[in-house]
Amino acid sequence: MSETHLGTVIIGAGHAGGTAAAFLRQFGYAAPITLIGDEPLAPYQRPPLSKAWLKGEADADSLALRPTAFYAEAGIDLILGVTATAIDRAARTVALSDGRSVPYQTLIIATGARARTLPIPGADLGGVLTLRSAADAEALKALLGPGKRLAVIGGGYIGLEAAASALALGGSAVVLEREARILARVSCPEISDFFTAYHRARGVDFEVGAMVEALVGQNDHVAGVRLAGGRVIPCDVALVGVGAPPNEEIAKAAGLDCDAGILVDEHARASDAAIFAIGDVTQRPLVHYGRSFRLESVANALEQARQAASVITGRPAPAHEVTWNWSDQYDLKYQFAGMPFDVDSRLVRGDVAGAKFAVFHLKGDVIQAVEAVNAPAEFMMGKRLIGERRPISRERLADSAISMKEVAA
């Protein structure tokens, strides 16, 4: 069998893997493509799971990246409900959980990340959930509703989105965070304070500095969260949102270089020239900051899918993008661009009380990152300025009467 006939195998049928398969065909790749996913669904959007899906405003069809017919029409062999169990780099094959072995010329690993669980008593009770897949979202939706109290363990954005959804469904929510403020690992204090106040005004309770010791149950179903000191926070369902480690085990076992994610270069190539890795599973270079980092975002998945597909099809490398992410809560659109590395100051622009503002993270007079709430102009222009790496006037940036176009002029 010729190498050309072997084609490309993609492990992971999420946003990154599904997009890579589509880019390969779009870029003229004619060899076989095999896309392997351990879920029963074709590639779909995950961000709406904590929002539209929970509120009954979305389903598998509406969240699908592409119609199911696309894969057959594009000549993409879609293998679902099957897990890749091992990579044999010498033989260039991937072993599957159903006993099959799939050969490859080029391999793309897009195995993503998984929700971290809590190693505490009661973690296996009914009603203790994580939120990573459509099945997770469906299980959580079934337990929410009028009069139901959701306890969110971990004050990150997915947990806050789920809390907002619980309230929209007629229930209540409490967020338990071990740090001194919510969003401590992902956002600045100004953003943390804003979201805390906004959620509290709508009925969400918060417990910060809260160390969770155990989950307590009744009739094998969660009934509360016990904190250090013995106090129990009652609930009908508990959502654990304490991070997502990368699914790098299959790569490690194959001898690929890993360090809290599969190490890749700026073209998404792993330490084996025949293997690429993309999406949440990668530890990748951030060229705007001169360091590597593991990103968890749709934008990252799309960028690396394009990088890998470009190399495989012999196209010029795409321009390096500025990383970005977003969160929708109530009537708020939060958008984040860049990374706050080596920052020496922050500047708030706009009306915090009116929920239309942005926080700029600065290194000298260069913008490293921007966090924007209902401020699309600040987000878009901030993102552009991060990529351009040129100094701006702090005084003009602080004056919201001066447009962002004028700030950038």
N, C-alpha and C positions, 0 to 999 in steps of 0.2 A: 504494500500500500504506500503510495507516495505521500510525502509530507504535505503537499498542497491539498490532497484529499482528506488528510486528517483534520485540518481546520482548527477552529478555536473552541475550547470548552470554557464555560463560565460557571463557576461554583457560587451560587447565591443569586436568587431571582428576585432581589429587592429593587429599590430605585436605581442603585448603581449598576447592578448586573443587567437589569432590563434595558437601561439606557445604553450601556456599552454594546449590547447586541444590536440595538436599533442604529446606533452610530456606525457600527461596522458595515451594515447594509447600506446606509445612507452614503458612506464614503466609498462605496463600490466594491466592498469585499465579497468575493464570489465563492469562497470555500465554505464548507459546512460550519454551522454554528450550533452548539449544544448548550442550552441554558438549563441549569439544574437548581431546583428550589425545594426546600424541605417543607414549605407550606403548601396547602392544596390550591392556593390562588395564584393566578398569573401576577406579574409585577404590579404593585399598586402604591399609592401615596400613603405614607405613614403619618405625616403631621396632622391630618384631620381626625385621626383616631380619637384624640383626647378632646375634640371639639365637636365637629359636625356628626361624627359617627355616634358618639355618646348621646347626642341630642336627637338622634333619629333623622338627621338631615342628609345623611350620606349612607351608601351601602357599597358592596364590593364592585358593582358595575360602575357606579359614579366615580369611584376612586381609582379604577384601573388606569394604569399608565397608557395603555392602548387597548383597543378591542381585542378579544381573544383570537379572532380570525387573523389579526395582523401577523402572528407568529408563523402560522402555516403558510400564509401568502408570501411572507418574506423568507421562507425556507429556513426558519429557526426551529430546531427540534427542542420543544419545551418539555422537560421532564419534571413533574411536580410531585410533592409528597414523598420525596426520596432524599436521603442525606448522603453527601459525599463523606466517606469515612477515611480515606487515605490517598495520598499522592505519591506515586512512584516516579521520581524525577528521572531516573536512569531509563526506564521503559517508556516514560511520558504517557502514563495512564492515570486515571482517577477511578478508585474503587467506590462503588455505591452500596448503600445499605440493602438494596434488593439483590445483591450478588453480582450485578453487572460490573464490567470494567470498560471505561470509555477512554479511547486513545486521543491524544491531542498533539498538535504541532505547537500551538500557543495556548497558554492557560491564563485565565483571569480569575483571581480570587476576590469575591465580593461578599464575604460571609457576614459582614456587619458586626453588630454588637448584641449583647443580650442584657436583659434587666438583671441587676444585682439583687440577690435575695438576702434576707437577714438571718444570720445564724443564731436565732434566739428561740426560746420556748414559745410554742404556739404558732410558729411561722407556717405550719402545715394545716392550720384550721381552715375550714370552709369560709369563703368570703375574704380571704387574704390574697390579694391579687397584685400582679405587676401589669404594666401596660406597654407592650412592645409590638404586638401583632393584632390583626383583625380579630382573631379568636379571643385575645385578651380583652379587646374593647367590647366585644359582644358579651362576654361574661360579666364585665363591669356594668354595662348598660342594663343588664337584666336585674342587677341588684340596687340600682339607683331609682329614685322616684319620690313622690310626695311622702314626707315624714321620715325618709331614710337619711341617716347621718353617715357621711363619709369622713374617715380619718385618713389624711394624706401624710405619710411618713417621708419627710424630705421636702424641703421648700424650694424645689427647682421649677422650671417653667412648665413642664408637662404636668406636675402635680397641681400647680396653680390653675392651669387650663381645665383640669379635671374638676377642681373645686368649683370653678365658675360654671361648668356644665352641670354639676350636681345641684347647684342653686337654680339654674334654669329649668331643671326638671322637678322643682318643687321641694327639694331636700335641703339639707344643711351640710356644712363642711367645717372641719378643723384641720389646720396644717401644723404639723409637729416638726420642728427643725432643731437639730442639735447645735448649730452655730448660733451666734448672737443675733443674726439677722437672716431673713430668707434671701435666696439667690446669692449667698456669700461667695460661692465658687465661680459664678458666671457673670455677675453684674456689680456695678459700683454702689456705694451706700445710698446715693441720691435715688437711684432706680429702685433699690430695695425698699426704701422708705415710702416712695410713691406707691408701689404696688401693694405694700402692706396696708396703707391708708385706704386705697381704692377698694381692695377686697373687704376690709373691715366695714367700710361704709355700706356694703351690700350684704353683710351678714356672715362673712367668713371669720372664724375664730383662729387665733394664732397662739402657738406656744413655742417660743424660741429658747435656746439653751436647754432643750428638752432631750434628755437621754432616754431612749426607749429600751426597756429591759425585757419585756415580754408582751405577747399578745394573749389575751385571756378569752376564753370561750364559754359558750353555753350550748349544749347539745351538738358539740363538734363544729360550731359555727362561731366566728369571732364576735365578741360582744364588747371588747374594749382593748385599749392600749395601756399597759402599765409602764409608768415612767420611773426613773430612779427616785427613790424616796417612797415609792409605794402607791402614789396617786394613780387612779385609773381613769382614763378618758373614754367614756362610752362611745360606741359606734355600732353601726349595722354592717359596715364594710370597711376594709382597710386597704389602701393602695400604697404599695411600697415603691417609692421613687428615689432611690439613693445611688443613682449612677448606672453606667452600662459598660462593663468591660468588653474588650474586643474578642471576637471569636477567632483567635489566632492559633488555636490548638493544632488544626490540621497542617498549618504552615510550619509551626515549630517541629512537629513530628517528621515533616519532610526535610528538615534541616535548613529552612530559610531563615535569614536573619530577622529577628523580632526583638522588640523592646517596648512593651506596653502597646503593641500593634506591630503589624508587618512593616518592616523598614523598606521604603521605596524611594526612588530618585524623583526628580522633578518631572519625569515622564511617566510616573506610576509603575516603573519597572522594579521588580524585587531583585534579590541577590542572585537569582537564576535568570539568565538572559531570556529564557523562554516563558517566564512567568511574570505577570503583572498583578498588582493588587490595588483595589480602589474602594473608596467609601469609608465607612466608620471603622473598618478593621485596620486602617493604615496609620502608620507614623510617617508623616510626609514633610518635605521641605516647605517652609513658608518663605519664599524668596524676598518678600517685602521686609522681612524681619531678621533674616540671616540665621534661622534656626528651624528645627523640626518640631512638629506638634501633631497630636491626634485630634482631628476635627470630627464633629458629629453634626452634619447638616446636609440638606438636599443639595445646596450649592456646591459643597465639596464633592458629593457623589457625582454630580453632573460634570464638574470640571475634570475630575480624574477619569471618568468614563471617556470623555473626549480626548484626554491625553493618551490613554492606552489605545483607543481606536485609531488615533492619528499615527502613532508609531507603527502599529500592526499593518496599516494600509499604506504606509510610506508618505503620508501627508506631512506638511510642515507642522512643527509643534505649535499648538495654540498659545496665545498670549497668556501670561500668568494673571489670574484673577485675584481680586481682593475678597477674602472670605466674608460671608454674611449669613445671617439667620433671622428668624422672625418668630413672633408669638402673637396669637389672637386671644384676647380675653375681654369679655363683655363687648363694649364698643371701642376697645383700644386696639390699635395696631402698633406693636412694638417691633422695631427693626434694629438690628445690630450689624455693624460692618467693622472689619479689621479686628485686631487683637491688642489689648492694652499692655503690651510689653514695654518695659523701660520707661514708663510714663512718670513725669515729674509734676504734672498738674492736671486738674479737670476744670472744664468751663461749662457752665449751664447757660443755654440760650433758649429763650421762649418763656412760656407761661406754665409753670408746674401746676399751679392751682387749677388752671383751665384745661389740664391734660393735653397740652400741645407744646412739647419742648424737646430738647435734645441735650445730651451730655457728651462733650467732646473730650477725649483723652489725648493729652498733648505731651510730646517730648520736645522741649524747647518750643519752637513755633511750628512744629510739624505734627499733623494729626495722625495718631496711631490707631484710633478707634473712635466710633461714634455709636451712641445708643439713643434712638429716637422713639418718642411716643407720639403717635398721630402727627408726625412731622416729616412727611415724605421728602420735601425739598432738602432738609438738613441731612436726611439719610442718603439721598442720591448724590448730592454734591459732596458730602463728607466722604462717601465711598470713593468718589473720583479723586478727591484730594489725597486720600490715603495712598492710592495707587501712584499718583504723580510724585509724592514725596517732596513737595516743595513747601517752603514756609508760608504762613499766612499771617495776617494782622490779628492778634488776639482782640484788640479793641473793636475792630470791625466785626469779628465773629461774635462777640458778646452782644452787639447791638442788633436786636431782632428787627429794627426798622430798616436795616441794610439787608438787601436780599442776598441769598447764598450765591447767586451768580456774581454779584458785586464783590462779595468776599473773595471769591475765587479769581476775580479779574486781575 
